[in-house]
Amino acid sequence: MTNFDYVTLLVAFFLCGCGGGGAGQSSTTVISSSSANASSSSNSSQTTETIVSTWSLDARDPEDLGVAKEDVSAILDHIFQDAATQSVLISKKGYVIGERYADGYDHTDLGTSWSVAKSFYGALIGIAIEQGWIDSTSQRASEIITEWQGTDKSEITIGQILSMRSGYSLNDDIFSQRDQSQYAIDSPLARNPDAVWSYSNENSQLMEPLIRRATGTDAHSYLVEQLLDPMNIQKRGLWLDPTGQHPLTYCCIDLLPHDFLKFGLLFSRGGKWNDEQLVPEDFVLASKEPHTSFYGYQWWLLNESFFTNSNSSNSIPSGIYAALGYNGQKIYIWPGADVVVVVLTQYEHFENQGYVLSLQNYPSTCRGRNSCPDSLGEEVATFDERALLSLFRTLDS
């Protein structure tokens, strides 16, 4: 693949870093009483009264939780209208009540995050604040990124970086750079800090030097120590920039579908995992506050502002927010119903290729989406996201 093809392949990622899901339909499970890993009563109305929330993510018959199997199937069918989807998991109260995989995939296959990773590393900033490494979201980033002192970036705050209000440009070219942290530090501002919201991968890569310099620990090690190990997430691929030295904090974490679901459940429960507070609850709450009408701290708020340009008129539940990634990676969280839904796009990468970004080695989701430089025909369209959220109403019981 030439350098030109590589850049062409990823130009959409540079511009937005978020997208839809999709699937080729194959292995489907809407959990029944006979197949669930947890015991359930034949009288679902009686069982619903006694079921307690869990972090186990054991399989459970949806009717045990007051949800009709047909409604779970309808959600899976809707998502799998997108023929690029690899896997979908639906949990309620910490139980998996539905899952489906495309032909040739199952629960043992890694998916990739693309920009979903922003929410993981954003959480680390909250942890660093709780541990005293960073003062607060109001702290000037130039106290840590000292190269900014005395420049037009000197007043940028940690919170402005988290909320995409730092003044960085939407049109960045970070993915093709070698030293991506230095590129992010050095990139010129497009506008005054806090003037407007602008989605920027460079902006989110600033979390790498912030975490490393504030804590003395690289972002990957800090992620493993503070989140992945405590949640028993062992199979993982954490991507580095082409130097092999700098963790990517704007993208690129490879995990199993159930492990992405764990992270969603962590935020659904206010930052707790098995009753241990991993992410400060006040930071979780701040992360889903509208610092811009449809964006929090590295999380998307799926409200009317988010869907301004949607052609759909379906009513949507309030309080749903999401981590969204290029080509259709998604973690939907609805805390009010204790519901988490994970959608991953078909992914091509062998673990023995390693996780140092290069022209030959990068997270590849373009084949399933039919969006590679050599792809023929139309790109695979995703599902109607607003209509999907409307279907989520059936999960609230």
Backbone torsions as a table, in degrees:
resi	resn	phi	psi	omega
1	MET	NA	132.7	-179.5
2	THR	-80.1	163.9	177.1
3	ASN	-60.8	-36.4	178.9
4	PHE	-63.0	-44.6	180.0
5	ASP	-63.9	-39.7	-179.4
6	TYR	-61.0	-46.3	179.9
7	VAL	-67.8	-39.2	178.2
8	THR	-60.9	-42.2	-179.3
9	LEU	-58.3	-36.3	-170.1
10	LEU	-107.0	8.8	-175.9
11	VAL	-62.6	-35.6	178.7
12	ALA	-65.1	-34.0	178.3
13	PHE	-65.9	-39.7	178.5
14	PHE	-59.1	-37.2	-172.8
15	LEU	-80.8	-32.6	-175.7
16	CYS	-136.7	-37.6	178.1
17	GLY	69.0	14.1	178.8
18	CYS	-144.4	158.4	-177.4
19	GLY	-172.2	-160.5	-175.2
20	GLY	-105.6	179.2	-177.9
21	GLY	-105.2	-152.9	176.6
22	GLY	158.6	168.9	-178.8
23	ALA	-167.8	152.9	166.7
24	GLY	-102.5	121.5	-163.5
25	GLN	-77.9	131.5	178.7
26	SER	-151.1	-102.3	-172.6
27	SER	-74.7	115.7	-176.7
28	THR	-122.2	137.4	172.8
29	THR	-134.0	112.9	161.4
30	VAL	-104.6	108.8	-164.8
31	ILE	-59.1	131.4	173.9
32	SER	-108.3	165.8	-177.9
33	SER	-58.0	-33.8	-177.4
34	SER	-76.0	-22.5	-176.4
35	SER	-105.3	-8.8	-177.4
36	ALA	-67.6	148.4	176.8
37	ASN	-80.6	-16.5	177.5
38	ALA	-107.7	147.1	-178.2
39	SER	-70.8	149.3	179.8
40	SER	-145.2	151.8	-179.8
41	SER	-83.4	152.3	176.6
42	SER	-71.4	-18.3	176.8
43	ASN	-98.3	97.5	-172.6
44	SER	-65.3	-33.0	-178.3
45	SER	-66.9	-36.0	176.9
46	GLN	-69.9	-40.4	-176.9
47	THR	-66.6	-37.6	-178.9
48	THR	-56.0	-34.2	-177.8
49	GLU	-71.2	-24.3	-172.3
50	THR	-107.3	-12.1	-177.9
51	ILE	-68.3	131.4	177.0
52	VAL	-107.8	154.0	179.5
53	SER	-67.4	153.4	-176.9
54	THR	-142.9	168.4	169.4
55	TRP	-109.7	8.4	-169.9
56	SER	-71.8	-30.2	-171.7
57	LEU	55.7	30.8	170.5
58	ASP	-66.6	151.8	175.6
59	ALA	-70.8	141.3	-179.6
60	ARG	-148.8	144.1	175.7
61	ASP	-60.9	124.6	-178.2
62	PRO	-59.5	-29.8	-178.8
63	GLU	-69.1	-20.8	172.5
64	ASP	-63.9	-24.9	-180.0
65	LEU	-106.4	16.0	175.7
66	GLY	79.7	19.3	-179.5
67	VAL	-114.7	130.7	-179.5
68	ALA	-72.2	139.6	176.8
69	LYS	-56.5	-37.7	-178.3
70	GLU	-62.7	-32.8	-179.9
71	ASP	-72.8	-37.1	175.5
72	VAL	-65.3	-44.3	178.1
73	SER	-60.2	-38.0	-179.9
74	ALA	-63.3	-37.9	177.9
75	ILE	-67.4	-45.6	178.2
76	LEU	-61.4	-43.6	179.5
77	ASP	-61.8	-40.7	-178.6
78	HIS	-63.4	-46.5	-179.2
79	ILE	-64.8	-40.2	-176.4
80	PHE	-78.2	5.4	164.7
81	GLN	-62.3	-26.1	175.9
82	ASP	-84.2	107.1	-172.7
83	ALA	-74.3	6.1	176.3
84	ALA	-98.0	-1.2	-174.4
85	THR	-71.7	136.8	175.5
86	GLN	-94.4	-46.9	-174.5
87	SER	-154.1	150.2	174.9
88	VAL	-137.7	134.4	174.3
89	LEU	-128.0	139.1	177.3
90	ILE	-124.9	125.1	176.5
91	SER	-123.3	149.8	173.0
92	LYS	-139.3	130.7	-179.0
93	LYS	55.1	27.2	177.2
94	GLY	86.6	7.9	176.0
95	TYR	-111.6	141.0	174.3
96	VAL	-81.4	118.8	-177.8
97	ILE	-110.0	-2.9	176.3
98	GLY	-168.3	143.2	175.1
99	GLU	-156.1	152.8	178.9
100	ARG	-152.3	146.3	179.7
101	TYR	-130.8	147.5	176.1
102	ALA	-70.8	161.9	175.9
103	ASP	-52.6	130.9	177.1
104	GLY	87.4	-1.0	179.6
105	TYR	-122.6	155.1	171.2
106	ASP	-151.1	-167.3	-173.7
107	HIS	-69.3	-10.2	-179.4
108	THR	-91.6	-2.0	-177.7
109	ASP	-92.9	129.3	176.9
110	LEU	-66.4	146.8	166.7
111	GLY	-115.4	169.3	178.9
112	THR	-117.7	156.8	-170.8
113	SER	-92.1	-31.8	-160.4
114	TRP	44.1	-128.9	-170.8
115	SER	-74.5	-4.6	170.9
116	VAL	-56.1	-28.3	179.4
117	ALA	-59.3	-28.5	179.7
118	LYS	-53.6	-39.8	-177.8
119	SER	-69.4	-33.8	176.2
120	PHE	-62.9	-51.3	-175.5
121	TYR	-73.4	-29.4	172.2
122	GLY	-59.4	-39.9	177.6
123	ALA	-60.1	-35.5	179.4
124	LEU	-64.3	-33.2	176.2
125	ILE	-62.3	-42.3	177.2
126	GLY	-61.7	-40.0	178.2
127	ILE	-66.0	-41.7	179.3
128	ALA	-62.9	-34.2	175.6
129	ILE	-66.4	-46.3	179.8
130	GLU	-60.2	-36.8	-177.9
131	GLN	-84.6	-2.0	175.5
132	GLY	87.8	4.4	178.7
133	TRP	-74.4	-32.3	175.6
134	ILE	-120.8	140.7	-174.4
135	ASP	-68.3	-51.7	-176.4
136	SER	-174.0	175.7	175.8
137	THR	-70.9	-14.2	177.7
138	SER	-85.8	-9.2	-179.8
139	GLN	-64.2	140.8	175.0
140	ARG	-70.2	128.7	-179.9
141	ALA	-63.0	-24.6	-178.8
142	SER	-67.0	-14.5	173.8
143	GLU	-72.0	-17.9	177.4
144	ILE	-109.5	-47.2	174.6
145	ILE	-90.7	80.1	-167.9
146	THR	-67.4	-17.3	176.2
147	GLU	-60.2	-20.6	-177.3
148	TRP	-83.2	-13.5	-177.1
149	GLN	-62.2	133.4	-178.9
150	GLY	78.0	12.5	178.9
151	THR	-117.7	-179.4	178.1
152	ASP	-70.4	-5.0	177.6
153	LYS	-100.2	1.9	-170.4
154	SER	-64.6	-25.8	-176.7
155	GLU	-98.9	0.4	177.9
156	ILE	-61.9	131.2	-179.7
157	THR	-98.3	162.8	174.7
158	ILE	-57.7	-42.4	-179.6
159	GLY	-63.7	-36.4	178.2
160	GLN	-67.3	-34.5	174.3
161	ILE	-66.5	-46.3	-179.0
162	LEU	-62.3	-32.8	-175.3
163	SER	-98.9	11.1	178.7
164	MET	60.9	39.6	178.7
165	ARG	-123.4	29.4	-175.1
166	SER	-80.8	-15.9	-175.3
167	GLY	100.1	0.5	177.9
168	TYR	-72.9	160.6	-174.1
169	SER	-88.5	147.2	170.7
170	LEU	-63.2	-37.5	-171.6
171	ASN	-90.2	71.6	179.9
172	ASP	-101.3	166.7	-176.0
173	ASP	-128.9	34.9	-169.4
174	ILE	-68.7	-32.5	-172.3
175	PHE	-64.3	-23.7	-178.9
176	SER	-95.2	3.8	-178.6
177	GLN	-88.2	157.2	178.8
178	ARG	-82.2	-62.9	178.1
179	ASP	-93.7	95.1	-169.4
180	GLN	-79.0	-27.1	176.0
181	SER	-69.5	-44.6	178.6
182	GLN	-64.9	-37.3	177.0
183	TYR	-60.6	-43.0	179.7
184	ALA	-65.3	-42.7	179.8
185	ILE	-61.6	-41.4	-172.3
186	ASP	-85.5	-16.6	-173.9
187	SER	-59.9	136.7	-179.4
188	PRO	-72.2	153.1	175.6
189	LEU	-73.9	147.2	175.7
190	ALA	-93.2	-19.2	-176.9
191	ARG	-162.4	174.5	179.2
192	ASN	-68.0	142.8	176.9
193	PRO	-56.5	141.3	177.4
194	ASP	69.7	7.7	-179.8
195	ALA	-71.5	-48.8	180.0
196	VAL	-145.7	165.7	172.5
197	TRP	-83.4	136.3	176.3
198	SER	-149.5	118.6	-177.3
199	TYR	-70.0	124.6	-174.1
200	SER	-145.9	125.5	175.4
201	ASN	-69.9	-36.0	175.1
202	GLU	-56.6	-45.5	178.9
203	ASN	-53.5	-47.7	-176.4
204	SER	-74.5	-24.2	174.4
205	GLN	-67.8	-18.3	175.9
206	LEU	-63.1	-19.3	176.7
207	MET	-64.5	-26.0	179.6
208	GLU	-64.0	-56.6	177.5
209	PRO	-66.0	-31.5	177.7
210	LEU	-60.9	-47.9	-179.3
211	ILE	-66.8	-46.6	-176.3
212	ARG	-63.8	-45.4	-176.2
213	ARG	-75.8	-35.0	-178.4
214	ALA	-74.3	-42.8	-173.8
215	THR	-96.1	-20.1	-172.9
216	GLY	78.5	9.2	-178.6
217	THR	-125.7	137.4	178.8
218	ASP	-67.0	156.4	-172.0
219	ALA	-61.9	-34.7	178.0
220	HIS	-66.6	-47.7	-179.6
221	SER	-63.3	-39.5	179.0
222	TYR	-65.7	-39.4	176.6
223	LEU	-62.0	-45.2	179.6
224	VAL	-63.4	-46.9	-176.0
225	GLU	-67.0	-41.6	-171.0
226	GLN	-90.9	-26.6	-175.0
227	LEU	-128.1	-54.7	-170.3
228	LEU	-66.8	-49.5	178.2
229	ASP	-63.2	-45.8	177.9
230	PRO	-59.5	-26.5	178.1
231	MET	-97.2	9.9	179.3
232	ASN	55.7	45.7	174.2
233	ILE	-98.8	99.3	-170.5
234	GLN	-103.1	-32.4	-179.6
235	LYS	-92.5	109.4	-172.0
236	ARG	-152.4	149.4	173.0
237	GLY	-126.8	117.7	-175.7
238	LEU	-113.6	116.7	-170.0
239	TRP	-83.0	144.2	176.8
240	LEU	-114.3	156.7	174.1
241	ASP	-71.1	173.5	-174.4
242	PRO	-61.1	-15.8	174.6
243	THR	-70.7	-19.2	-174.1
244	GLY	75.0	9.7	-174.6
245	GLN	-114.8	-31.1	-169.9
246	HIS	-110.0	117.7	173.7
247	PRO	-58.3	141.0	173.3
248	LEU	-82.6	123.4	-178.9
249	THR	-109.8	-1.8	174.7
250	TYR	-99.0	-7.9	-179.0
251	CYS	-165.2	172.8	151.6
252	CYS	78.3	70.6	168.0
253	ILE	-122.7	128.8	176.9
254	ASP	-103.1	124.1	179.9
255	LEU	-142.3	166.3	170.7
256	LEU	-72.5	153.2	-179.6
257	PRO	-54.1	-43.5	-179.3
258	HIS	-65.1	-26.3	-179.8
259	ASP	-79.3	-33.3	169.2
260	PHE	-62.0	-38.0	178.6
261	LEU	-63.1	-37.8	177.1
262	LYS	-57.8	-44.0	-178.9
263	PHE	-64.3	-40.4	175.8
264	GLY	-61.7	-41.5	179.7
265	LEU	-65.5	-37.6	176.6
266	LEU	-54.7	-46.6	-179.4
267	PHE	-75.4	-33.5	175.9
268	SER	-60.2	-30.5	-178.4
269	ARG	-98.0	22.9	174.3
270	GLY	71.0	26.7	177.4
271	GLY	92.3	5.3	179.6
272	LYS	-94.3	146.3	170.3
273	TRP	-134.8	119.3	-174.9
274	ASN	50.4	42.3	177.8
275	ASP	68.9	8.5	172.9
276	GLU	-100.2	129.1	-177.9
277	GLN	-79.6	98.7	-178.6
278	LEU	-84.8	-43.2	177.0
279	VAL	-112.2	131.1	-178.4
280	PRO	-54.3	133.4	-176.9
281	GLU	-60.1	-38.8	-179.5
282	ASP	-66.5	-29.9	177.0
283	PHE	-73.4	-37.7	175.5
284	VAL	-59.9	-44.5	179.1
285	LEU	-63.0	-42.3	179.0
286	ALA	-66.1	-30.2	-178.3
287	SER	-66.8	-26.8	-179.0
288	LYS	-107.6	12.8	171.3
289	GLU	-81.5	148.4	-177.8
290	PRO	-79.6	86.2	174.2
291	HIS	-71.2	-26.0	157.8
292	THR	-128.2	158.8	-168.4
293	SER	-53.4	-28.8	-176.4
294	PHE	-123.9	16.6	-176.6
295	TYR	-145.8	136.9	178.8
296	GLY	-106.2	-127.2	174.5
297	TYR	-101.8	88.1	-179.8
298	GLN	65.2	25.2	174.1
299	TRP	-133.3	144.3	175.1
300	TRP	-90.8	136.2	177.7
301	LEU	-100.5	114.0	-171.4
302	LEU	-89.1	72.2	-177.7
303	ASN	-115.0	-170.2	-178.0
304	GLU	-62.2	-33.6	178.5
305	SER	-64.9	-40.0	178.6
306	PHE	-61.1	-37.7	-175.1
307	PHE	-97.0	23.5	-176.9
308	THR	-53.7	-39.5	-176.0
309	ASN	-95.5	9.9	-179.1
310	SER	-75.8	142.6	175.3
311	ASN	-85.1	-9.7	-178.2
312	SER	-83.6	147.6	179.4
313	SER	-116.0	12.5	-179.3
314	ASN	-60.3	138.4	174.8
315	SER	-73.0	144.4	-176.4
316	ILE	-124.3	148.3	176.5
317	PRO	-65.9	153.4	177.0
318	SER	-89.3	153.3	173.6
319	GLY	91.0	4.8	178.6
320	ILE	-85.8	133.0	173.0
321	TYR	-133.7	169.8	-168.6
322	ALA	-155.4	150.7	163.3
323	ALA	-97.4	126.8	-174.3
324	LEU	-125.0	138.0	-178.8
325	GLY	-131.4	157.5	179.8
326	TYR	-48.7	139.7	176.2
327	ASN	69.5	6.8	170.4
328	GLY	111.9	25.9	175.5
329	GLN	-87.0	132.9	-173.4
330	LYS	-149.0	138.0	164.6
331	ILE	-124.0	109.9	176.0
332	TYR	-94.2	136.9	179.9
333	ILE	-129.7	127.0	175.6
334	TRP	-125.7	87.3	-174.3
335	PRO	-60.4	-34.6	-177.3
336	GLY	-60.6	-29.3	178.0
337	ALA	-107.9	2.5	-176.0
338	ASP	52.5	48.3	-178.1
339	VAL	-115.9	135.7	173.5
340	VAL	-132.0	136.6	178.3
341	VAL	-130.4	129.3	177.9
342	VAL	-113.3	133.3	175.9
343	VAL	-128.0	126.9	178.5
344	LEU	-126.3	143.4	179.6
345	THR	-89.5	150.7	179.3
346	GLN	-52.7	129.9	-168.4
347	TYR	-125.5	137.5	178.2
348	GLU	-121.8	108.6	174.2
349	HIS	-169.1	131.1	176.0
350	PHE	-94.0	135.9	-176.8
351	GLU	-58.7	-32.0	-178.8
352	ASN	-73.5	-4.7	172.4
353	GLN	-74.0	-18.3	-178.0
354	GLY	80.7	-176.8	-171.9
355	TYR	-131.3	32.4	171.2
356	VAL	-99.3	121.2	-176.0
357	LEU	-64.4	136.4	175.7
358	SER	-155.6	178.8	177.6
359	LEU	-63.8	-27.7	-178.0
360	GLN	-98.9	-14.3	-172.1
361	ASN	-132.9	109.6	-179.5
362	TYR	-159.7	163.6	179.9
363	PRO	-68.2	112.4	-173.7
364	SER	-103.9	110.7	174.2
365	THR	-120.3	11.8	-172.6
366	CYS	-80.8	-23.0	-177.9
367	ARG	-66.0	-49.6	179.0
368	GLY	-62.5	-34.7	-179.7
369	ARG	-81.5	-11.2	-176.1
370	ASN	56.8	47.1	-177.6
371	SER	-126.1	15.6	176.9
372	CYS	-72.4	160.8	-179.9
373	PRO	-56.7	-30.6	-178.6
374	ASP	-98.8	9.1	179.7
375	SER	-70.4	145.7	177.7
376	LEU	-112.8	146.9	177.7
377	GLY	86.6	-170.7	-175.1
378	GLU	-76.3	146.5	171.0
379	GLU	-66.0	142.4	-179.6
380	VAL	-66.8	124.2	-178.4
381	ALA	-79.3	150.4	178.0
382	THR	-90.7	179.7	-179.5
383	PHE	-83.5	168.3	175.1
384	ASP	-76.6	108.9	-173.1
385	GLU	-71.3	-37.4	178.2
386	ARG	-65.1	-40.9	177.0
387	ALA	-62.9	-36.2	177.1
388	LEU	-61.8	-46.9	-179.5
389	LEU	-62.5	-32.9	175.9
390	SER	-63.4	-38.7	177.3
391	LEU	-66.2	-25.4	179.2
392	PHE	-59.9	-24.4	-179.4
393	ARG	-53.6	-31.1	-177.4
394	THR	-70.7	-12.0	-179.8
395	LEU	-88.0	-8.4	-178.5
396	ASP	-90.3	110.8	-178.1
397	SER	-138.7	NA	NA
